[in-house]
C-alpha cells in the first residue's frame, strides 16, 4: 500500500520520537493519520502498518477494535459521536442521540446516503465533567443541549 509523500514524511518524523524497539507506540497516531488519508482502516492499511512496526495484523486489529475513533468503513464527511455513558446519560445524552437520529435520518454507525453525516453512539469520550458531550470529527462540544446540537449541525451545512 502506498501513501502520499506528505503522509510518508509524517510517519518518518513520528517514528523518530520513539526509541528503537518501542516504535509500536506510534501505532495509534499512524492509524489516525492513515485513516484520514485513506478514509477508513482497511485490511491493507492494517497489514502495511503491522509490517512497518514489526507487529502482527491481529495486534493492529485489536487496537482498531478498541478505539472508537478508528473505523473499518468510511464515515461521513462529518462524523458525529454522542456519548451516552452514565454521566452523559444522566444529563441528556440519550435524548441528544435520539434527536440526532431523527434529524439526520441515520442510526448507530450509519452514514447518510449523501455521505455528509455519520452517527455513532459512544460509551465515553472522556468528558464526564462536562456532560453531555459530543464529538464532531476531532472537535469536542461540552454540556450540549438539543438546541446547541441543532446549531452545531446547522453550522456544518
N, C-alpha and C positions, 0 to 999 in steps of 0.2 A: 504494500500500500504506500502511496506517495502522498505527501502533504505539501502545502505551499512553502516556498522558501522562507516566508515570514514565520510560519509555524515551526519549521525545522530550526530556525535561528532561536526561537523562543525555547524550544526543547533543549537545544545545546546549552543555552545560558542557564536554564533551570537546573540541568544536571551538574553544573559547576558548583551549585550550592549544597550538594550532598557529597559526603566523603565516599571514596571507593568502598564497595561492599554494602553501602547503605542507600544506593540510588533508588531503590524500590520506594523510598519515601516520596519520590516525585510522582508516583502513580496518579494520585487524585488530581493534582493540577494538570498533569498531562492529559488525563481523561477529559477534564472540563474544557481545556483549550481545543483538543481534537474534536470533541462533541460540537463545540461552537462552529468549527470549520466544516465538519462533515454533516452535521445535522442530527446525528444520533450515534450511540456507541454500538457500532456494528460488530459482527463476529470478526471481520477482517481487521478492524481497528483494535479490538482486544488482542488478537493474535500478534499484531505488529508491536503494540506496547509491551506485551509479555516478552517478546523476543528482545526488544531493546533493553528491558530491565532485568532480563535473565530470571524471570519467574514464570509460573505456569499460567495458561489461559484460564484455568479454573480459579486461580488466585485473583486474577483481574475480574472475572465474572462475579466472584463473591463480593468484591468491593462495589461493583456496579449495582448488584442487587441490594446492597445495604444502604447506599446513599440516595436520597430522594431527588437530588439534583442531577443525577445521571440517568439517561433514558436510552432504552434499546430501540425505540421507534421515534421518528421525527415528531417534534412538538410544534405547536402553533408559533407564529411569529411572537406572540405574547403568551407566555406560559404562566398561568395563574395558579398559585398554590395557596390553599386556605387551610390553616391549622384548625383542627377540631379536637385536639387533645384536651385533657381535663381543664387546664386554666382557660384556654380559648373557648372551649365548650361552655363553661360557666359564665362567660362574658359575651356570648352571642356568636361564637364561631360556627356552630351548626346552622344557625339562621343565615349567616353570611354565605355559607356553602350552598344551601338550598336556593337562596336568592340568585347566586351566580349561575347555578344550573339552569334556572328558568330564564334568566336574562340572556345567557349565552347559547342556550339550546343544546348543551352537551352535559355529560356526566363525568364521573371519575375516570381519569386517564383517557378522555376522549378529546378529539380535535374537531373544530368546525370544518365543514367541507371546504370553506374558503381558505383554510389554513391560517387564519388570523389569530384565533384564540384556542388554547387548550386549557383544560381544567384538571386539577388534581387535589383531592382531599389528602392532607398530610398529617402525620401524627405529631410532629413537633418541628418548629423552625427556630427553636431556641430563644423565644421572645415572651416567655410566660409572664414576666413583669409588665409587659405592655399589651396584654391580651385584649381583644382578639387580634391576631396578626395574620397578614398575608404577604406573599412574595410574588412579585411580577418580574420574571426573568431574574435579574440579580438585585432588584430594588425591593427593600422591605418597607412595609407600611404597618404602623402600630396603632392600637386602640381604634380599630376601624369599625365604623358604623355602616349600616346598609347604604345610607346616602353617600358616605365617603367612598364606599366601594363603587357605587354608580359613577361618582366623579372621576375616580381612577380609571375605570373602564372607558368612560367618555373621552378622557384625555388621551387615550391610546387610539382613538378612531382616526 
